[in-house]
Amino acid sequence: MALQTQSQDIEKETAAIIDVHEHQEGPLLPILHDVQGKFGYVPEDALLKIADRLNLSRAEVHGTMSFYPDFRTEPAGRHVLKVCRAEACQSMGGEKLADDIQRDLGIKWHETTPDGKVTLEPVYCLGLCSCAPAAMMDGNLHGRLDEDAVLKLVEEVK
Amino acid sequence: MGAVLYVPCDAAALAVGADRVAETLADELRARDVEATIVRNGSRGMHWLEPLVEIETEQGRIAYGPVKPSDVAGLLDAGLLDGGDHPLCHGLTEEIPYLKRQTRLTFSRCGITDPLSLEHYEMHHGFLGLKRALEMTPAEIVQDVTDSGLRGRGGAGFPTGIKWNTVLKAQGAQKYIVCNADEGDSGTFSDRMIMEGDPFVLIEGMTIAGIAVGATKGYIYTRSEYPHAVAIMQDAIKIARKAGILGVSVMGSDHAFDMEVREGAGAYVCGEETSLLNSLEGKRGIVRAKPPLPAIEGLFGCPTVVNNVMSLASVPIIMDRGARFYRDYGVGYSHGTIPIQLTGNIKNSGLFETAFGLTLNELIYDIGGGTLSGRPVKAVQVGGPLGAYFPPSLFDTIFDYEAFIERNGMIGHAGIVVFDDTVDMLKQARFAMEFCAIESCGKCTPCRIGSVRGVEVLDRIAEGDQPEQQVELLTDLCDTMKMGSLCALGGFAPYPVMSSLTHFPQDFHVKPLTDAAE
């Protein structure tokens, strides 16, 4: 019963999101972004609803969604820490920083801490190459980082 | 109205605490009962001094930085509001050598104005280019852009005017202007800075492009990693629409033009124009074979101009000051100015807009001040993750499209990443292949499989497994990727690899087996 209700809620919320974007040209990505913004991931029920309303096959929607690293099929931890792995950050010790963070959190890339608090994702450039190394915690940017500064960020959200 | 202070809202400034500085400043001013306005401007591009606080004085704006929240009270005690002296004071902003040496055309307003103030924009020559364009025929506008010598700033360097002319002449009930703001190259942020610091210039440039080729709809495709740029751009579009700049009648003319911002979803390859178009259409960001060119069959099969942010943001000043004015800057076939981004391990990191023609030596040492770590420079990567690594012996190369190509490099989106002598070039070569493997769209075999094999071969070199044969294999593989890939991702990934191998062979030397066993 509960499951059914949840599934109905997802369909309803997804339909409302589709209403907003339907008139746009190529509305699929904006819809997927909003669905993920709403639920924290793209639930299967939402995917089916999108396919139905946009007159696409389930495979087409799944194909688009799965191409893009941003879209998740399962919820992330409560906070998402994205650490830049690209060259400018490497030149300022980004690789060691990333290793330290993985060790300190006890997880690897794409994993979530056992308490469900933090998911760690790599990112290839935040455009903060002039104040490297850089990271993003839930949409907030942080530059000129070192291990202590990142640990402080994690402590703040925990 | 009291004192006017500036604290940037640019993402690079925010990442180092600009919001907290602005809040502390506001609190302190309130506590001291001082009437003052804090303007959240774009960044001046001197990122090593961010957060850079400025105060308006009779002599001009005076700069303080980098300011921490804990510095604010002390700065006010030292007479910040009158431009008082302080260890963090750099004097008049415009007199700081880093800024004074620049030729700011595209970035003429960035860091000076409130990004979302139309009044500021117009006070600083905003919309003069568009107004002039509205008095011209489409063919005349295209001719001016062609005559200016402007070439695509995204990296390929294709003449912008020629692209526009193709779209102008193409038949189609609907045409589009697509702004490629998918700035994924490491070492670059000029697109982000303009979107966050002077969004109206991009709106103006795209509108001129629309009028020139007969397009009524524009899209800015940018990155989900740029949430601040997205928000500011969206606000700026709303403001422009309300003011009648965008809409059914652009500035009261017979031309219609409107635009939207679209966000990517973390795929680097979507910076490639055909992949970007597929993504905009709501599909997987798979690269399309060319021809047909997007100028003939682009977005939804319609004639489409796909230009980089920097190209489009350079159009207003070309229209305002004339093709000749712009063309006179630069060297050889590289006309105008280029916003160079000095990044990575460099002291004076930031954005430096200058005419083409400076050498890497001048940029890295005279302007950039050498490495931040104080160690010797070992290599620089110019042009993003697909750009070549250059050793100091090539630092006499001038910043010019052709000069870089001649030395098997590319200027790309004009980002320079500096590495000191602790860098291991074999690792960098491996990363280039790894990055290509992660980001490949999967359409063509040389890129999809070649990059994976590239990582394996480099791992074998690192392990000392038949290094000579592996190097030969790697060279052959790189040739195949260069020649056989559909787009620049697979086609250029060999550049960082081969340049590392060519210029830093010592890093590809194999450790004796006894070392490895230890």
Interface residues (C-beta under 8 A of the other chain):
Chain A: Q24 E25 G26 P27 L28 L29 P30 L32 H33 L54 G63 T64 F67 Y68 P69 D70 F71 K82 A86 E87 A88 C89 Q90 S91 M92 V123 Y124 C125 L126 G127 L128 C129 S130 C131 A132 A134 M136 G139 L141 H142 G143 R144
Chain B: A11 A12 L14 A15 V16 H47 W48 E50 E183 G184 D185 S186 G187 T188 F189 R192 R223 S224 E225 Y226 P227 H228 E260 R262 E263 G264 A265 G266 A267 Y268 S279 L280 E281 G282 K283 R284 G285 I286 F300 Q341 L342 T343 G344 N345 S349 G350 L351 L372 Q381 P385 G415 V417 V418 F419 D420 V423 Q428 F431 F435 I438 E439 C441
